[in-house]
Amino acid sequence: MPTISVCMIVKNEEARLRQCLDCLTTIADEIIIVDTGSTDSTKDIAKEYGAKVYDFQWCDDFSAARNFAFSKATCDYIYSADADEEIDEENIERFLLVKQALKDNPEVDIVQMYYCNQLAYQTVYNYDKEYRPKLYKRVRHFVWEDRIHERVRLDPVVFDSDIEIMHHPSENHAGRDLDIFRKQVDAGEPISARMLKMYSRELMMAGSDDDFIKAENFFKQAVADPQRSVDEVKQSSVILVHIARMKKDAEELLKYAIKDMASESSSEVCYELGMHYEAAGDIDEAIIWYYNAAYETEPIIDIKKGTELPVRKLIECYRKIGNEEQAVFYEGELLD
């Protein structure tokens, strides 16, 4: 049967580490713990479970820490775990079945698993349950394919399992993450399309007014960058519309709202326009934009701006103008 190295990066996880490792001992043939500066009993707890514990000097780079952890693994496959994850008995059984299946399917390079419970916390993800690559073949063997015009297979073979991992974060890491984004921008390091979207989500989910102001120049540069895609321009425009509303700058708000609406409008911009008109006392106009956010458009960053939040605003607005019938109707929409 293939062997599995569990690799984790941790810091001050004494409150959760035992619960996590209890789930993994049945699965793991080796446990690698990379500690980035704990001052509690995290490392002692890890050693109780027979883990190989290594110190890593934190450098605001999760990829560097995970690469270091992977470099210490010696088994056939590597399972990347976090201390706030939990696998119940049913999914441990599923994991062991996958482990057995890999013996007969050595071509599999990556196993994806469901990452669950995302919407129970203020995370940057818009889905409660989504596939994530979690199990990786440590040493990949390249294989020639096709009878003629043969070539080496470069794309990994990915298997989508039915394993469900519960995520139970005990704190919000947005402040830390936003600080890392700012350091990357200040250092002149490139921000990929994926990370621009994550930066946008971090801001919309948990950013303070100061976080938005500090990010303004980056997103203005992104909107003006001809190398950025339509999606990146739209995501950046959402952030800039929010900043303009926050600063009560109607001209800037209109400028970036139009950039979003040049293609299909987003729920987030419609919601911001609703907020703008509601603050200005134009409740009828606010209702139009809240309705558009909830029912006529799709969210691109924050799913709640296209579902629950604009409906709640519709309820508030209809009550402000004395239309109790419509307010009750939208209360029913929330219950459906």
N, C-alpha and C positions, 0 to 999 in steps of 0.2 A: 504494500500500500504506500502511496506517496506520503512524504513527510511534510509537515507544515511548521514554519517559523512564524510566530506572532510577533509583530514589530509595533512598538508603541513609543510615542514621545510624550513625556509627562512633566508636570511641575505642580507640586503641592496638591497632590490628589489623594491624600490619606483618607478622606471621607468617602471616596467612591471606588478606590482601586481594588479593594477586596471583592466587592460585588462583581466588578468586571472580570477579574482574574478567575473567580469561581466558575464563570461561564466558559472560560477558555481552556481550562486545564484538560478537559476531555478531548478537545480539538487539537491542542498544540503538542508538538514534539519538542519545541524549543520556544522559549519566551525571551525576547530581546526588549529591554526597557532602556530607553535613552532619556536621561533626566536633564532638564535644561535649567536647573538652579533651585531645586526644592529646599525649603528650610524646615519642612515638617518630617514626618516619618515615612514618606513615600518610598524611598529607596529600601528601607528596612522591610516594609511590607512586601515589596517586589521580591526581595531575597527569600522571604518566607515561602514563596511559591516556586523557588528554584530558578528564578529569572536571572539572566545575565544582564547586569546593570552597568551602563556606561554613562559618563558625564559628557555633556555637550554644551559649550559656551553659547548662550543664546545670541543671535545676531539678527533678529527681526526677519527671519527667513525660515518658514515652515518646511519648504522644499529641501533646504540644506539639512535640516534636522532629520527629516524622513529619509533622505538619501543616506545619511550617516547610519541610521538604524538599519536600513536595507543592506548596507555594506557589511554588517555584522552577522547577517543571517547565513545559515549553512544548509538549510533543508531544501526540498524540491520546490515548494511553493511558499510564498510569503503572504500572510494575512495581516493587513494594515488595520489596526484597531485604535480606538480612543477610550479614555478612562470613563467617559460618560455613556458608553454603549452597554447594552445588555442583550443577551440571547437566551430565550427561555428554553425549556426542555424539548418542546416540539421542534424548535428550529435547530437545536443542537443535533437532534436526530437527523434532520434534513442535511445539516452540514456534514455529518459523518457519512451519509449516503453519497453526497457529492464527492467527498474525499475518496470513497471506494470507487466511484465511477471514473475518477481521474486516472485510476490504474489502467483502465481499459480504453481511455481516451487521452493519450499523452499529447495529442496535438493541441489541446486546449491551453491557451496562454493566459487568459483572464476569466475569472468567474465573477459575474455581477450578482449583487444581492440587494434586496429591498431595504432602503434606509427609511425608517418609519418615525412617526410622531413629530414631524418637523413643525407643523402648525400649532402645536401645543406651547411653543416657545417663540420668542421674538427672534427668529432666525432670518437669514437672507434668502431662504428658499420658499417658493410659492406652492410647493406640493407636499402633502402630508406623507406620501409614500412614493419613492422614486428609486429607480435602479442606480446603483453606484458600483464601479469596479472595486472589489475588496480583496480578492485573492489573485495573486500574480505568480506566474512561473518564474522562478529565480534565474534560471539559465535558459535562455531561449535558443532552440536549435533551428537554424534556417533550413528550409526544405524546398527542393525544386518541384515544380508542378507543371502540368500539361504535357501531353505526349509529344506535341511539336510546338515550335515557338515557345519553348520552355522558358520559365523564369523562376526566380526565387520568390516565394511567398513573403511579402513584406507586411501585409495587414495581419494583426493578431487574430487568433481564433478566440472569440468571446462566447462564453456560455452564460445564459440568463437563468439563474437558479430561482427557486421559490423560497429561499431563506430570508427571513425577516429579522432585521436588527433594530431594536428599540433605542432611540436616542433620548437621553435624559440630561440635557445641559442644566447645570445649577446656577449659571450666571451668564450675563450677556457680555460677549467679547467685542461688541461693536467699537468701543472706545479704543481698545488695543488695535483692532484691525484698521480703523480709520487712520490712526497714527502711522501705521506701517505704510498705508497707501500714500499718505502725505510725504513720508520720507522717501519713498520710491520716486514720486513726482519731483521732489526737490533735488534729488540726486540725478535727475535727467534720465532715469531708466525708462525704457519703453513700457507702456501699459497696453497689454493685448486687448483684443475685442472682448474676450471672456472676462478679463479683470476689470475692464471699464464697466461692464454690466454688473459685476459684483460690487464695485465701488458705488455705483448708483443705488444698488439695493441696500447696501449698508447704510447709506445716507437716508434713504427713504424710510427704512425700518427703524432706525435708532439714532440718526444724526441730530445733534443739537443745532441751533441757529448758527453758532460759531463754526461748527463742522461744515455747514453749507457754505458759509462765507469763505472759509479757507479753501474750499474746493472750486470756487467760482472760476478762477482763471484757467484751471485745468480743463473744465468742461467747455469754456468758451473757445479754448484752443482746439478742443476735439471737434466742436461744431464747424470750425473754420478749416479744418484739416481735410483736404481733398482725398486723402488716402483712407479716411474713415468711411465705413459703409453707411447705408441708409439707416440700418438698425442702430448703429453707434450714434449717429447724429440725433435720432429720435430719443434715445435714452439720455443723451446729454441735454437735449432740449427740455425734457421733463424736469431735470434737476434745475436748469436755469429758469424755467417758468416758476418753479417753487421759490427760488431765491428772489426773483422779481416780485412775486406776490408778498413775500416776507418783507422786502424793502419798500413795498408800496410804489413800485416803479411800473406804471401801467404801460409805458412805451416798450420797455424791455419785455414785459410779460407778453404783449402782443407779438413782438418780434419773434420770440422763441416758440410761442404757441403756433404761429404760422409755419415755422420750420417743421414742427411735428405734424401739422395738418396738411403739409404739402404731399404727404402720402396718407395712408389711412390713419385717422386720428386715434390717439391712445386714451384709455380711460383716465389715466393719471392727469393729463392736461385738461380734460373736460372737468375733472374733479377740482383742479386748481382754479379753473375759471368760475366754477360754482362758488368756491370759497371767496374769490375776488368780488363777485357781484353780491354775494350775501353780506360781506363786510361793508360794501358800499350802500347797502340798504335796498338794492334792487332784487327783491325776493323772487319776483316772477322770472327774471332772467336767470337767477341762480338755480331755480327749479329745472329750467330747460337743460342746463349744463350737468346738473346732478343726474337727471334722467339719462342724458347721453352717456355719462360715465357708467351707469349701472346697466343700461339695456342696449345701447347702440354701438358700443365700442368694446375693445378688449384691452386688458392691462398688459403692459410690457415689462414692468419692474415689480410693482406691488399689487398682488392679486386682490387685496382688500379694497383698493381704490376702484376696482371694477365690480365689486360685489357688495359686501356689507356696509362699508362706510358711506357711499353715496345714497344708499337706501335710507340709512339713518338720518342723513341730511335732508332727504325728501320729507321724512316724517316731521322733522323740526320745522322746515320751511312751511309746510302746509298748516302746521299749528300756528305759526306766526301770522299767517294771513287768515286764520279762522276757519280753515277748511278741514274740519274734524273727520269728515267722511273719507277724504283722500289719505289723511294721516293714518287712520285705522286700516285702510286698504294696504298701505305699505308696511304697516306692522305685521299684517298677515303674510306679506312677501318674505319678511325675515324668518317667519316660522316655517315656511315651505322648504 
